Amino acid sequence: MIYLDYAATTPVYSEIRKKIPDLLDRYNFNPSALYSAGVQTRETLGNARRQLAFYLNVSPNNIIFTSSATEAANMVFKGLNYKSANKILLSNLEHKSVIESAESASELGAETIYIKHHREELKFEDIKPFIDEDVRVCSVMLVNNETGAVNQLEKLAYEIKSYSKDILVFADIVQGFGKIPVNLENIDFASISGHKLGSMKGAGCLYVKNPEIIKPLIVGGGQEFGLRSGTENVVAVLTLIQALKTTAKLYEENGDHLKKLKKKMVDFCDKMRFHINSPENSVDYIFNFSTGKLPSEVLINHLSSKEIYVSAASACAKGGVSRVLKNMGYSDGIAATALRVSLHPDVKEEDIDKLIHEIQWASETLVL
């Protein structure tokens, strides 16, 4: 099997899988319990929180463990008060989980305003015309999950805050976390997903600069500083921390390797005259292109028959045509023939050679 869909999920690292039985034995206790095993589990959870906070250069008191990045986004958009300002600004290229949770805040009086832009990278000049005194929060993603386009998050957040300190900034950093640098200095909220890094599913995080400004969606035992009640999934959190360490090391040490794999894909697309949808500033581990003639589903099915696994768009699109590419202004033909190849440092050159061979065969054989 050749797995090239790491943006959808990264398989749990083998060293983590091996440790899980032992972690379940040692930390399968309620961290709120008063007996020694519970206290030890609570201390371990606290240590994990401190490690994640250290990596992000923030306080541990601002780290809220969740089940996923989707939950984190919902906590923000449904937890804010919209009485004094009710507009949510976000790019129409954002992940579906962000868009849907923002839209759902309409029940609370929020109004979602889309910043339509066809550029690969969001600029402040795209945001500025929409800013007024009614803007409550602006959402900016770090790395686009379909094209790999990188937003200058630190710069954008600074520019937004310089224009108005009252505007809150939410950042979906899922596809960049652990892989490229991120500075949360001017960020009010950030969402993180563990399984994108290679942890167990069911582990995520919300960074919140000022926890007092959001109302909890889930109430009960008051866990996670009262913002997310429910017994914490300590083992999943521990796998998130280990996955972060492994991912950060691998991506730092294998930058040239990933660049080489991407160049191989770019050269192939140029040779085949395929349309490259990923911009020049995209990360090296997410590459998107369109054959222009072979429907995505046909190509994916062929590759799947050869045990090569890629996707056409976000996994959340469930096989639908890419909304992101359409919103970038691309034609139906480009969107309907797109392929996303997402890489990991463990991917070998021969894996890409095999992928290229099969795509070329399909493009020359399966087109009607």
Phi, psi and omega in degrees: 000137174244110184263121182227043181229044185292340177288337177282310173194148178254124179306145181300129180302144184299321181294332177284317179304319182295329184276342188302315179304318180293320179297321179295323178293319188275329188235027179272049181232158178285120183294351177268354182291154185267343180286168192301319181296323177293319179297318179296320179296319179296318179294323178294318177297318178297322178294321177297320179296319180293322179294318179294318179297320179298317181298321182273355182059046177227177179279143176301334180291352180255008180256118179245116178283136181230184176273340186190170174290328178299316178297320180299316179297318178298322179301322182286302188290329178268349182263348181280156175264128185249019184292317184274332178209132191236007183265138173248119178261132175204152178288148177281007176256005182292164178293150183302325181296326178286314181298313183293319180291324176294316179299323183292342179287355177299332178296341180260004180099005181280151176239125181270126179245123182267131176270100182276121178213143182260001178283157179289328185243133179284132180247157179298328179295339174285327185275321189309315181300341183264354184278127170212185186291350180267359181282123180266316184211145177238131183256130179226122179273150182283306181230128178292132186287344181257321184254343183080004180301139183254125172271142177282076188302313182300315181293315181297317180297320178297317182293321179295314181292327178293326180285317178204114180289346181283343181279126177278146180244121175256136181232123170274104183254018188306311188276357178247339185300126180084352185243325176226159182297146175218135180242120185262016186307315182253019180260134179268328180218143174216139181252142184226142177239130181285321187289343174289342182263344183111022176263179170298149172290155181098011178234122177214186182205146168242123168272128178227120185293317180235092185300340185287346186269356175243145179266135182295142175279327183242120179247160182161251184283352176080020178294168179052054177058028178081000183265344183208084181291156183122140182300129184292144176272081189297317181298317178297321178297318180296324177290328176297315181297316180294320179297322178298314181299314182294314182298312182301319180292313183296316183288329178290322184277343188239028180300316181294324179297314180295321178298321180294319179295318179296317181299324178299319178292318180297314180298321179296315180296321177297317180297320183273356183061037172279156179271125179270120183267338177286133180285169182298330184272011183289159175293158184282349186259002173229120184229129184233131178212166179232135177286334180080354183219342183244114181308141183307316185298320180296314182293318180296320179296320178297312180298321180298324179295339177261010181061040172245120188249114176227182179224170179263328183205201176300143177301331181290346178283347177052046175088357179286168178292143184300116174292323182298313181295322177297316181290340175281356176097007180282155183289166175301323181297319178291314183294324185279351180240024185275154176221134175251123176248116180244132194252171177215154179304337180284346180293135182260160179300321181293335175295316179292322177300318179294318178301311181300317180301314183289323178294317180297317179299314182295320182293331182266349187242321189267350179287130182283000000 
